[in-house]
Every structure is written in structure tokens, then in C-alpha cells.
Amino acid sequence: MPHLRCTQKLLKVIGIPPAIQGEDTGATLLGDWYANLLVIARQRALLFTNESTLYSFAVLEVRKGLLSSFAEVFTVQLKLNLAHEDIPSYVIAKLMAEYRDIDIAGTASRSVLGSMNDLADMVAYYVREVGGPAASQVLAINRQLNRSPHKPLGWKFAIEVLRERLLGAFAVPGPQPSQLFLN
């Protein structure tokens, strides 16, 4: 079962004890996701980052009630962001099936956390540029976020690594895979 690995700050706010950290994640295509609670322009926000691709998305203006069901927020927002990236619906459906049941756990990779710190700064900058969280278009911000190079990925963009992983796993006969993911 995959994990949603939360920072200590987020675990404390949601009041959920983490799952056992040594537990195997099983065979999921993208592996675990990391979650962090941010404060951007005096508003709570969530930042989710995939451990293997560093594909990330932010959820802005998070209310306290939303935090109680943040695992559901994760799956809904993941689906929306992948659709905004023009990932085919059949691929999204297969991914959502993998994350139907997800455990809450503590973080396990300082490298991912370091990347998340950089991503959090970028989200804050993008939100300021559009005039604050109320005026921001979060899907466009998330799209920009995934088009910056990352050293742990060999200076590739997170969206490129995500697409490579999805193309390898969900190749179908018919149109060439490169035709499925045009920007």
C-alpha cells in the first residue's frame, strides 16, 4: 500500500499518527507522495510531491475542515492536475486505482524534503506574482512548478520524468506515445 508521507508539522495539525515507516509500499507505479503544510500570504496551503518524479502540486487556501480529509483532497487534486497536464483519462484512472487506499506515514527522504523546500519557495513566488492566493490560478501555478529543472532528476523537468514513467507503463497500440502527451 502506498504512503502519503507527511511532515511533522502536518501530522501534528491533522492529528493522525503516522503508519509504520518501515512498511513496504508495494508495487505502485509512482511510489509514495510527500505532503507539507505551508503558509502562503497568511493562508494555509498543502504541497504534494512525488518521491520518484518530483512531480508536485499545491492546494491553496486550505481551511481547517479540509485538513481532516486531506488524503481525499490529495486524490482529487492529483486527478485534476494530471488532467490539466493532458494525461489521458485511462492513465489517470489506473493511477487513481493505485491510490484508492493510502496510508499516512512520516517522511523518509531528506532529499525529497529539500526539493520540497525549493518548490515551496517557488509556489510562494508564483502566488505573489499573480496577486495572492485568492487571485491565483492554482492549476497554472502547478503547471509552472513542474517545468523547472531539478538536480536530483539530472536537471530534467518533473513533468518530463512523470511522462516517461507513464509512457513506459501505459503504452498502448495505436498512436505513437509521443502523440498522447503533446503540450
C-alpha positions in Angstrom: 0.0 0.0 0.0 1.4 3.4 -0.9 2.1 6.1 1.7 1.3 9.8 1.9 4.4 10.8 3.8 3.7 13.9 5.9 6.0 16.3 7.6 5.8 16.5 11.4 4.1 19.9 11.1 1.3 18.4 9.0 0.9 15.3 11.2 0.5 17.5 14.2 -2.2 19.7 12.6 -4.2 16.8 11.2 -3.8 14.8 14.4 -3.2 11.5 12.7 -0.5 9.1 14.0 1.8 8.0 11.2 1.8 4.4 9.9 4.9 2.3 10.5 7.7 3.8 8.4 9.5 0.5 7.5 6.4 -0.9 5.8 6.8 -1.8 2.1 4.9 0.4 -0.3 4.2 -2.5 -2.7 4.2 -2.2 -6.4 2.9 1.2 -7.3 4.0 2.9 -10.5 4.9 6.3 -8.9 5.5 5.2 -5.3 5.0 7.3 -2.3 4.0 11.0 -2.2 5.1 13.6 0.3 2.9 16.3 1.9 3.8 19.5 3.6 1.7 22.3 5.2 2.7 25.7 4.1 1.6 29.3 4.9 1.5 31.5 1.9 0.2 35.0 2.2 -1.2 34.2 5.7 -3.3 31.3 4.2 -2.7 27.6 4.7 -1.7 25.6 1.7 -0.7 22.0 1.0 2.2 20.9 -1.2 2.3 17.4 -2.5 5.4 15.9 -4.2 6.0 12.5 -5.7 9.2 10.9 -4.4 10.4 9.4 -7.7 9.4 12.0 -10.2 9.3 15.2 -8.0 6.0 16.0 -9.8 4.3 18.4 -7.4 1.1 20.4 -6.9 -0.1 22.9 -4.4 -3.6 23.3 -2.9 -4.1 26.9 -1.8 -6.5 28.4 0.8 -6.9 25.2 2.8 -9.4 25.5 5.5 -9.2 23.5 8.7 -12.1 21.3 7.8 -10.3 20.3 4.6 -7.3 19.1 6.6 -9.4 16.4 8.3 -9.9 14.7 4.9 -6.6 15.7 3.3 -6.0 12.2 1.8 -9.2 12.7 -0.2 -8.0 16.2 -1.2 -4.8 14.6 -2.4 -6.5 12.2 -4.8 -9.0 14.7 -6.1 -6.3 17.3 -6.7 -3.9 14.8 -8.2 -6.6 13.8 -10.7 -7.3 17.5 -11.6 -3.6 18.3 -12.0 -2.9 15.3 -14.2 -5.9 16.1 -16.4 -4.6 19.7 -16.7 -1.3 18.3 -17.9 -3.2 16.4 -20.7 -2.5 13.0 -19.3 -5.1 10.6 -20.9 -8.1 9.7 -18.7 -7.4 6.0 -18.9 -3.9 6.6 -17.4 -5.4 8.8 -14.7 -8.0 6.1 -13.9 -5.3 3.4 -13.5 -3.2 5.7 -11.2 -6.2 6.6 -9.1 -6.9 2.9 -8.6 -3.4 2.5 -7.1 -4.0 5.3 -4.6 -7.5 4.3 -3.6 -6.1 3.1 -0.3 -3.2 5.1 1.1 -1.5 5.1 4.5 -0.4 8.2 6.3 3.3 8.0 7.3 6.2 10.2 8.4 8.8 11.4 5.9 11.7 9.1 4.9 13.8 11.1 2.5 15.7 14.3 3.2 16.4 14.7 -0.5 12.7 14.9 -1.3 12.2 17.3 1.6 15.0 19.5 0.3 13.3 19.6 -3.1 10.0 20.4 -1.5 11.6 23.4 0.3 12.7 24.8 -3.1 9.2 24.1 -4.5 7.5 25.8 -1.6 9.6 28.9 -2.3 8.6 28.8 -5.9 4.9 28.4 -5.1 5.1 31.4 -2.8 6.8 33.4 -5.5 4.2 32.5 -8.2 1.3 33.3 -5.8 2.8 36.7 -5.1 3.2 37.3 -8.9 -0.5 36.7 -9.6 -1.6 38.9 -6.7 -2.2 36.5 -3.8 -3.9 33.1 -3.3 -7.4 34.4 -3.9 -6.4 35.7 -7.3 -4.2 32.9 -8.3 -4.9 30.2 -10.7 -3.5 27.2 -8.9 -3.5 24.8 -11.9 -1.4 27.2 -13.9 0.9 27.7 -11.0 1.3 23.9 -10.6 2.0 23.6 -14.3 4.8 26.1 -14.0 6.1 24.4 -10.9 6.7 21.2 -12.8 8.5 22.9 -15.6 11.6 23.8 -13.6 14.8 21.6 -13.6 15.7 19.6 -10.6 19.2 18.4 -9.8 18.1 15.0 -8.3 16.5 14.4 -11.7 19.6 15.2 -13.7 18.3 18.7 -14.4 15.2 17.3 -16.1 11.7 18.8 -15.6 9.4 16.8 -13.2 6.7 16.6 -15.9 9.2 15.0 -18.3 10.1 12.3 -15.8 6.4 11.7 -15.0 5.5 11.4 -18.6 8.4 9.0 -19.3 7.3 6.8 -16.4 3.7 6.8 -17.6 4.6 6.2 -21.2 6.7 3.2 -20.2 3.9 1.7 -18.1 0.8 2.5 -20.1 1.9 2.3 -23.7 -1.0 1.2 -25.9 -1.1 0.1 -29.5 -2.2 2.8 -32.0 -1.0 6.3 -31.9 2.7 6.7 -31.0 3.2 7.5 -27.3 4.7 10.9 -28.1 1.3 11.9 -29.7 -0.5 11.1 -26.4 1.3 13.8 -24.4 1.5 16.9 -26.5 1.7 20.2 -24.7 
